[in-house]
């Protein structure tokens, strides 16, 4: 894919002037990365903004003990708001960003991105819409981490990752733990409990949902009475 073709996939590019389009094509580039390759490490300088054309990127935080929690995924048609924030504020990247599934992105230099933000309302609207969406996700994540029971959170995650027509979830206990910001041992214990109850079947690298109805019930908070 050429830079010109990639630029056409951005929802706001139709508003660019001819000169700005030529400048973007001259300075930007298309890059394809495989699963597991790094986009940014915490503390990196953000020299470019990546607009995802296909695949997905996982953005997460890691503690000193090695525990991880997924903040969000950047997928087709999206850009990373942390990268945008870093470029606009001249700060370093505050998390880790790694390719989740083979990804093709348009890499736009920070200088060009800053100009877009200054010159085009459509670019600002695109970024602010992403920011609003991510803020809602992060608020939900904080609520779950602070107040949610882990068995309910795991049940909800499995429901989200599975579909009735495709109940098999290809994920390790470690990756599920990273999504939830907890220890692998905690996830393994609860998954074993679910398996014992007949809700799912565990095999290497795969969790197969057997009873979606009961798993849905486990995902719902229990009403506690004060009397």
C-alpha positions as CSV (number, residue, x, y, z in Angstrom):
1,X,0.0,0.0,0.0
2,X,1.3,3.4,-0.9
3,X,1.3,6.4,1.4
4,X,-1.2,8.1,-0.9
5,X,-3.6,5.1,-0.7
6,X,-3.2,5.0,3.1
7,X,-3.9,8.7,3.4
8,X,-7.2,8.2,1.6
9,X,-8.3,5.8,4.4
10,X,-8.1,8.5,7.0
11,X,-11.6,10.0,7.6
12,X,-10.4,13.6,7.5
13,X,-8.0,13.6,4.6
14,X,-10.5,14.7,2.0
15,X,-10.4,18.1,3.6
16,X,-6.6,18.6,3.1
17,X,-5.4,21.1,0.6
18,X,-3.3,19.9,-2.3
19,X,-0.1,21.3,-0.8
20,X,-0.8,19.6,2.6
21,X,-1.6,16.3,0.9
22,X,1.7,16.4,-1.0
23,X,3.6,17.3,2.1
24,X,2.0,14.5,4.1
25,X,2.8,12.0,1.3
26,X,6.4,13.2,1.2
27,X,7.1,12.9,4.9
28,X,4.9,9.9,6.0
29,X,5.4,6.2,5.5
30,X,3.4,3.0,5.7
31,X,4.8,0.3,7.9
32,X,3.7,-3.3,8.6
33,X,4.6,-5.0,11.8
34,X,4.1,-8.6,13.1
35,X,2.4,-9.7,16.3
36,X,4.7,-9.0,19.3
37,X,6.7,-6.2,17.7
38,X,7.0,-3.0,19.7
39,X,5.5,0.4,18.9
40,X,6.5,2.3,22.0
41,X,8.1,1.6,25.4
42,X,7.3,3.6,28.4
43,X,9.6,6.7,28.4
44,X,10.0,6.8,24.6
45,X,9.8,10.0,22.7
46,X,6.8,10.1,20.3
47,X,8.4,11.0,17.0
48,X,5.3,10.0,15.0
49,X,1.6,9.3,15.2
50,X,0.4,5.9,14.0
51,X,-2.9,5.6,12.2
52,X,-3.9,1.9,12.1
53,X,-5.1,0.7,8.7
54,X,-5.4,-3.0,9.7
55,X,-4.7,-5.2,12.7
56,X,-4.6,-4.0,16.3
57,X,-2.2,-2.6,18.9
58,X,-2.4,-3.3,22.6
59,X,-1.6,-0.4,25.0
60,X,-0.9,-1.4,28.6
61,X,0.9,-0.5,31.9
62,X,3.3,-2.8,33.6
63,X,4.2,-2.7,37.3
64,X,7.7,-3.2,38.8
65,X,6.7,-6.8,39.7
66,X,5.8,-7.5,36.0
67,X,2.0,-7.4,36.4
68,X,0.2,-5.9,33.4
69,X,-3.1,-4.2,32.8
70,X,-4.5,-3.5,29.4
71,X,-5.6,0.2,29.0
72,X,-7.1,-0.2,25.5
73,X,-6.6,-1.5,22.0
74,X,-6.0,0.6,18.9
75,X,-7.7,-0.9,15.9
76,X,-8.5,-0.2,12.2
77,X,-9.4,3.5,11.7
78,X,-8.0,4.6,15.0
79,X,-4.9,6.3,16.4
80,X,-3.4,6.1,19.9
81,X,-4.6,9.0,22.1
82,X,-1.5,8.7,24.4
83,X,0.7,9.2,21.4
84,X,-1.3,12.3,20.4
85,X,-1.1,13.6,23.9
86,X,2.6,13.1,24.0
87,X,3.2,14.8,20.7
88,X,1.1,17.8,21.7
89,X,2.6,18.2,25.2
90,X,6.1,17.2,24.2
91,X,6.1,14.5,26.9
92,X,7.4,10.9,26.8
93,X,5.1,7.9,26.3
94,X,3.6,6.8,29.6
95,X,2.8,3.1,28.8
96,X,3.8,0.2,26.6
97,X,2.4,-0.3,23.0
98,X,2.8,-3.6,21.3
99,X,1.3,-5.2,18.1
100,X,-1.5,-7.6,19.1
101,X,-2.2,-8.8,15.6
102,X,-0.3,-8.1,12.3
103,X,-0.7,-4.4,11.8
104,X,-0.3,-2.0,8.9
105,X,-0.2,1.7,10.0
106,X,0.4,5.1,8.4
107,X,3.2,6.8,10.4
108,X,2.9,10.5,10.4
109,X,5.8,12.6,11.8
110,X,5.0,14.6,14.9
111,X,5.7,17.9,13.2
112,X,3.1,17.1,10.5
113,X,0.6,15.8,13.1
114,X,0.9,19.1,15.1
115,X,0.3,21.1,11.9
116,X,-2.8,19.0,11.1
117,X,-4.2,19.6,14.6
118,X,-3.6,23.4,14.2
119,X,-4.9,23.7,10.7
120,X,-7.9,21.3,10.4
121,X,-11.1,21.2,12.5
122,X,-11.8,17.7,11.1
123,X,-8.5,16.3,12.6
124,X,-9.3,17.9,16.0
125,X,-12.8,16.4,16.0
126,X,-11.3,13.0,15.1
127,X,-8.8,13.1,18.0
128,X,-11.3,14.5,20.5
129,X,-13.9,11.8,19.6
130,X,-11.2,9.2,20.2
131,X,-10.3,10.9,23.4
132,X,-13.9,10.8,24.6
133,X,-14.3,7.1,23.8
134,X,-11.0,6.2,25.5
135,X,-11.9,8.3,28.6
136,X,-15.2,6.3,28.9
137,X,-13.2,3.0,28.6
138,X,-10.7,4.1,31.2
139,X,-13.4,5.2,33.6
140,X,-15.0,1.8,33.3
141,X,-11.6,0.1,33.8
142,X,-11.0,2.1,37.0
143,X,-14.5,1.2,38.3
144,X,-13.9,-2.5,37.5
145,X,-10.4,-2.6,39.1
146,X,-11.6,-0.7,42.2
147,X,-15.0,-2.2,42.8
148,X,-15.5,-5.3,40.6
149,X,-15.2,-8.9,41.9
150,X,-12.6,-10.8,39.9
151,X,-14.8,-13.7,39.1
152,X,-17.4,-11.3,37.6
153,X,-14.7,-9.5,35.7
154,X,-13.3,-12.7,34.2
155,X,-16.8,-13.9,33.3
156,X,-17.5,-10.5,31.5
157,X,-14.2,-10.7,29.7
158,X,-14.9,-14.2,28.4
159,X,-18.4,-13.2,27.3
160,X,-16.9,-10.2,25.4
161,X,-14.2,-12.3,23.8
162,X,-16.5,-15.2,22.7
163,X,-19.5,-15.3,20.4
164,X,-22.4,-17.8,20.4
165,X,-21.2,-19.0,17.0
166,X,-17.6,-19.2,18.0
167,X,-17.3,-20.1,21.7
168,X,-13.5,-20.9,21.6
169,X,-11.3,-18.1,22.9
170,X,-7.7,-18.4,21.8
171,X,-5.9,-16.8,24.8
172,X,-3.5,-17.9,27.5
173,X,-4.2,-17.4,31.2
174,X,-1.3,-14.9,31.2
175,X,-2.9,-12.8,28.5
176,X,-6.3,-12.8,30.2
177,X,-4.6,-11.7,33.5
178,X,-2.9,-8.9,31.6
179,X,-6.2,-7.7,30.3
180,X,-7.6,-7.6,33.8
181,X,-4.5,-6.3,35.6
182,X,-4.2,-9.3,38.0
183,X,-1.9,-12.3,38.6
184,X,-2.0,-15.3,36.3
185,X,-2.5,-17.5,39.3
186,X,-5.7,-15.7,40.2
187,X,-7.1,-16.1,36.7
188,X,-6.1,-19.8,36.5
189,X,-7.8,-20.5,39.8
190,X,-11.1,-18.9,38.8
191,X,-11.0,-20.5,35.4
192,X,-10.6,-23.9,37.1
193,X,-13.6,-23.2,39.3
194,X,-15.6,-22.3,36.2
195,X,-14.5,-25.5,34.5
196,X,-15.5,-27.5,37.6
197,X,-19.0,-25.9,37.4
198,X,-19.3,-26.9,33.7
199,X,-19.2,-23.3,32.4
200,X,-16.2,-23.8,30.2
201,X,-13.5,-26.2,29.1
202,X,-9.8,-25.4,29.3
203,X,-7.1,-26.6,26.9
204,X,-3.6,-25.3,26.0
205,X,-4.0,-21.7,24.8
206,X,-7.8,-22.0,24.5
207,X,-10.9,-21.4,26.7
208,X,-14.1,-22.9,25.2
209,X,-17.4,-21.5,26.6
210,X,-19.8,-24.3,27.3
211,X,-22.7,-22.6,29.1
212,X,-23.0,-19.0,28.0
213,X,-26.2,-18.5,29.9
214,X,-24.7,-19.4,33.3
215,X,-21.5,-17.5,32.5
216,X,-23.7,-14.4,31.8
217,X,-25.2,-14.8,35.3
218,X,-21.8,-15.1,36.9
219,X,-20.8,-11.8,35.1
220,X,-23.6,-9.9,36.8
221,X,-23.0,-8.3,40.2
222,X,-24.6,-9.9,43.2
223,X,-27.2,-7.7,45.0
224,X,-26.1,-7.3,48.6
225,X,-28.6,-6.4,51.3
226,X,-27.8,-4.3,54.3
227,X,-30.4,-6.0,56.4
